[in-house]
Amino acid sequence: MADPGVEQRAALLAAASVFPLPDGARFSYGTAGFRAEGSTMAPAVCRAGIVAALRSLKLGGASVGLVITASHNPVGDNGVKIVDADGGMMSQAWEPFSDALANAPSPEALVELVLQFAKDEGITLGGGPSAQVLLARDTRPTGEYLLDAAVKGINAIIGATALDMGILTTPQLHWMVRSKNKSLKASEEDYFTQVTESFRHLLELVPDDKYGDELNKKLIVDGANGIGGLKLEEIKTKLTGLHIHVKNSGKEGEGILNESCGADFVQKEKVLPLGFGPEDIDVRCASFDGDADRLVYFRITSPGNTTIDLVDGDKILSLFVLFIREQLDAINGKDNQENKVLPTRFGVVQTAYANGASTEFLKNLGLEVAFTSTGVKYLHKKALEYDIGIYFEANGHGTVLFSDEFISRLESLTTKLSSIATGSAQHQAALRLLATSQLINQAVGDALSGMLLVEAVLQHKRWSFQNWCDLYTDLPSKQLKVKVKDRTSIVTTDAERRVCQPSGLQELIDTEVANYCHGRCFVRPSGTEDVVRVYAEASTMEACDILAKSVAQHVERILGYP
Ligand code: G16
């Protein structure tokens, strides 16, 4: 092995020695990076810093990102994930190395792993191109300490620089990394300008000839006591056409991050978050999660009742699908299947958690619906295969992706139409699609920009919250968490819809499911918590509860209590 230099070895040894791996600690990159109790995370974060710097070197010095967050998890947890140069999640091909490095038992073992990996990947250490890692963190109390660990890891690769972008939403950092590598404006101010301007543009394009009641402009947002609420407070006065009131805003004294509030709580528990009450009846409400990469909507219907009407990621996706289809039809002519002005491969990506009623609704529209495993890293990759790919997890994590090639065609079309048919329905529709591609985050799911797109589409359609709810009726569903000895002993297949190990478990699930009308049930190990998740769907809530419980009992019995 070529010696990368004494200095490089020494730098790696020094960084690894500051944050030794405690006995028994075991990290796994999981669904969305490393996560654990915040005070135990420093070794994994420091090592993720090394990985991020190596990734940047591998990509010829392109900026990559590192964000310190445990998203929807409790405030005491923390985590780290790496953002690739395109603004998406780190290449899955690098996860095994990240796992190995995070679990390297000693500083010496860590150095050997890095040297071997650099050699295998053709990365020149100790003096190749410079590397750059953009850093961000959410509002968790352990964030600052872990940021320091990340910086130490990055600096352990000679020639790498860490650029602290501050306290941001996770999607803001993804957006910055993508923009920077495309030589676009990439500051936080630029992000705010882009979303507020494209939102304004979409509202200007709302047709004035539509019938129906004026949409209620009032919107209440549950910020999960996290960073999303704080960022929204900063820009809400620039969002003309909306009257936003932020609750659980993240300001001092308002409440605890993600505790009985936020998108994960609202979607899973289907009850109103803390701080909401009868005064909010019938107002459209949105809920972000702790790092603002998930979005759901809800409405409180009657006083004294904590249950809500929930609009989850599936229904957000369906709303976006209808809007985009309407614009494509306006451009191409609805019945013109032969000579389309703008031929478009339009696809939708969901996971096993998608409510069966939503999938049926989308298929009935004639759309291509693909399924992937849970995790934005899988959905995003699949959605990139289309000219316009929309993905959403039921939990509210998703976005709409426009391919670069499609955007160029759209830009040429709008230029052409602006000279021959300016103001025509076709021209307006093309402009709407362009504004949509500017508004909605092209790097990752983003609660803030997703919410503004929802608001623009509702105004465009003159739709009330009820119109939106009425798109289809969700099948009742139930989710449970089961604690077991070793959740990784469950192995799944078919986009996590079937279990292949331990043997016999799938047959038991099939037998239970067969007892229920519209019954569906699957189990999978979580990639962010030490639990097995059980999802059940059936024609009544009571049936869901029983189905989920009986399958959970099988899981507990077969896998053993912890
Ligand atoms: C992360 C991922 C999501 C995933 C969720 C739950 O969300 O980004 O794609 O759905 O975890 O994953 P699991 O069921 O494996 O625990 P977040 O918002 O926590 O980053």
Residues whose N, C-alpha, C, O or C-beta is under 5 A from the ligand:
A	BS01	G16	T31 A32 A70 S71 H72 T374 G375 V376 E393 P525 S526 G527 T528 E529
